[in-house]
């Protein structure tokens, strides 16, 4: 029986951006992609809903939990709340606390004020800073198409949660082994710095730098998450 693996999405909340990784991961794992509820108010609600998804995916087994960006924050929070449900953690371009808070506040209010229809143009204009350099035009077109499933409500909900999110003091309580993956060209989050910081506190932690990759790296043609996880487990 294949080992269960649950994918937890980032701020978009859709899980659609795992589309390149799912068939690669399915070579070894029974893969479940989680979607975040846009109307959730508190991160504890998302933890509860993720627990329901994990339990449905693997009623009698622990899972490998893979969280990207905001999904990494949610996965860390989940693993601290339900250590008996997690076999291992893979955290991609994430953080134990989002700072500076002033930047978060500004982003939240800009998003509230920006007409939602303009967001597609914003994503196109910022693509060179958000994506891995080797992500081709076809993948970028697919990205923009999939992002039509996102909602302003969902983004605002998750940005509000980040105002109170802080697991820095609790990382030492993590029981599962953790692989922190950090892109060295991440212009949204200081991913490498944050990964190394978390690894100094979390027991059984490993850091791997994704060289030549940006924040949105999982749709890049040269990134195989399954191979990376296999290599980590082998060592």
MIMIDO-765407 format. One line per field, with one value per residue (C-alpha): residue number from 0; residue in three letters; z, x, y. Coordinates in steps of 0.05 Angstrom, whole numbers. Layout:
<sites>
nr = [NUM,...]
rest = [ALA,...]
c3 = [Z,...]
c1 = [X,...]
c2 = [Y,...]
</sites>
This chain:
<sites>
nr = [0,1,2,3,4,5,6,7,8,9,10,11,12,13,14,15,16,17,18,19,20,21,22,23,24,25,26,27,28,29,30,31,32,33,34,35,36,37,38,39,40,41,42,43,44,45,46,47,48,49,50,51,52,53,54,55,56,57,58,59,60,61,62,63,64,65,66,67,68,69,70,71,72,73,74,75,76,77,78,79,80,81,82,83,84,85,86,87,88,89,90,91,92,93,94,95,96,97,98,99,100,101,102,103,104,105,106,107,108,109,110,111,112,113,114,115,116,117,118,119,120,121,122,123,124,125,126,127,128,129,130,131,132,133,134,135,136,137,138,139,140,141,142,143,144,145,146,147,148,149,150,151,152,153,154,155,156,157,158,159,160,161,162,163,164,165,166,167,168,169,170,171,172,173,174,175,176,177,178,179,180,181,182,183,184,185,186,187,188,189,190,191,192,193,194,195,196,197,198,199,200,201,202,203,204,205,206,207,208,209,210,211,212,213,214,215,216,217,218,219,220,221,222,223,224,225,226,227,228,229,230,231,232,233,234]
rest = [UNK,UNK,UNK,UNK,UNK,UNK,UNK,UNK,UNK,UNK,UNK,UNK,UNK,UNK,UNK,UNK,UNK,UNK,UNK,UNK,UNK,UNK,UNK,UNK,UNK,UNK,UNK,UNK,UNK,UNK,UNK,UNK,UNK,UNK,UNK,UNK,UNK,UNK,UNK,UNK,UNK,UNK,UNK,UNK,UNK,UNK,UNK,UNK,UNK,UNK,UNK,UNK,UNK,UNK,UNK,UNK,UNK,UNK,UNK,UNK,UNK,UNK,UNK,UNK,UNK,UNK,UNK,UNK,UNK,UNK,UNK,UNK,UNK,UNK,UNK,UNK,UNK,UNK,UNK,UNK,UNK,UNK,UNK,UNK,UNK,UNK,UNK,UNK,UNK,UNK,UNK,UNK,UNK,UNK,UNK,UNK,UNK,UNK,UNK,UNK,UNK,UNK,UNK,UNK,UNK,UNK,UNK,UNK,UNK,UNK,UNK,UNK,UNK,UNK,UNK,UNK,UNK,UNK,UNK,UNK,UNK,UNK,UNK,UNK,UNK,UNK,UNK,UNK,UNK,UNK,UNK,UNK,UNK,UNK,UNK,UNK,UNK,UNK,UNK,UNK,UNK,UNK,UNK,UNK,UNK,UNK,UNK,UNK,UNK,UNK,UNK,UNK,UNK,UNK,UNK,UNK,UNK,UNK,UNK,UNK,UNK,UNK,UNK,UNK,UNK,UNK,UNK,UNK,UNK,UNK,UNK,UNK,UNK,UNK,UNK,UNK,UNK,UNK,UNK,UNK,UNK,UNK,UNK,UNK,UNK,UNK,UNK,UNK,UNK,UNK,UNK,UNK,UNK,UNK,UNK,UNK,UNK,UNK,UNK,UNK,UNK,UNK,UNK,UNK,UNK,UNK,UNK,UNK,UNK,UNK,UNK,UNK,UNK,UNK,UNK,UNK,UNK,UNK,UNK,UNK,UNK,UNK,UNK,UNK,UNK,UNK,UNK,UNK,UNK,UNK,UNK,UNK,UNK,UNK,UNK]
c3 = [0,-20,36,45,28,35,-3,32,-14,-4,-1,-63,-23,-84,-86,-162,-166,-147,-216,-239,-175,-166,-222,-199,-127,-147,-168,-94,-53,-47,-58,-31,-48,4,-10,42,58,38,92,151,204,249,232,282,235,179,226,242,169,150,205,174,107,136,174,111,70,122,178,210,186,194,133,99,101,47,57,11,36,76,72,107,164,168,165,222,263,247,265,332,346,319,326,324,253,219,196,166,145,81,86,22,23,89,156,231,234,179,188,183,202,168,101,116,136,72,29,61,50,-21,-37,-8,-50,-116,-164,-165,-241,-240,-202,-265,-292,-226,-229,-300,-282,-221,-253,-263,-187,-164,-210,-222,-281,-320,-316,-388,-422,-425,-350,-337,-380,-341,-276,-295,-318,-253,-211,-236,-183,-127,-90,-56,6,11,5,56,104,103,107,170,200,188,233,293,268,307,322,336,409,393,339,390,404,334,336,262,220,178,110,99,24,9,-58,-63,-110,-67,-68,-27,33,57,49,59,121,150,136,170,229,238,230,288,334,306,324,267,216,148,102,26,-15,-83,-125,-181,-160,-140,-91,-139,-154,-156,-228,-252,-303,-267,-197,-177,-107,-104,-120,-68,-14,-33,-28,40,67,40,79]
c1 = [0,27,46,-6,16,-26,-10,-29,-32,-6,-42,-83,-116,-136,-85,-86,-13,9,-11,60,80,20,37,110,90,40,98,108,51,-24,-33,-88,-92,-125,-164,-171,-239,-241,-290,-249,-235,-183,-125,-153,-212,-164,-127,-192,-211,-141,-147,-212,-177,-117,-162,-203,-139,-106,-153,-102,-35,7,18,72,48,74,59,78,84,21,8,75,51,-13,24,71,11,-24,36,41,-33,-35,35,7,-20,44,99,142,137,160,157,168,185,152,163,148,124,109,145,148,75,72,83,28,-19,-3,-13,-80,-107,-80,-116,-181,-176,-154,-209,-206,-205,-139,-104,-91,-51,-14,6,31,72,104,116,190,198,152,168,230,270,264,188,165,110,63,69,58,-5,-29,-14,-55,-112,-113,-110,-179,-204,-178,-221,-209,-245,-196,-134,-159,-179,-110,-74,-113,-92,-19,-26,-31,9,74,102,174,170,138,183,224,162,157,162,164,226,222,252,254,259,279,286,346,310,248,231,167,195,268,260,332,340,274,288,356,326,272,322,363,304,264,293,305,306,341,348,355,365,329,382,356,284,233,176,128,174,130,108,180,199,263,236,216,189,184,257,277,235,263,334,319,289,347,396]
c2 = [0,68,117,173,243,307,371,436,498,568,634,619,563,522,466,473,494,424,399,386,351,305,255,254,241,188,144,129,160,159,234,278,352,396,460,515,544,617,638,612,664,631,585,535,525,507,460,425,419,394,341,317,311,275,227,213,201,156,133,87,115,176,220,258,330,378,452,509,581,595,520,510,554,515,448,469,490,424,382,416,405,333,303,232,242,264,217,273,345,379,455,496,570,584,617,611,683,733,799,856,864,933,899,850,906,944,883,868,939,943,878,904,968,936,914,838,838,875,818,779,838,845,772,780,842,809,740,753,762,707,648,607,634,568,567,572,611,551,540,614,613,552,588,649,604,565,628,646,598,643,692,759,731,674,718,768,713,681,748,764,697,714,775,728,669,656,587,607,589,521,494,455,414,385,309,292,299,362,379,454,471,542,577,622,670,678,753,745,709,706,631,609,652,629,555,558,595,542,486,512,502,444,376,327,383,386,446,441,503,502,537,580,579,632,631,597,539,477,488,495,441,422,411,340,341,265,256,308,274,205,231,262,197,156,198]
</sites>
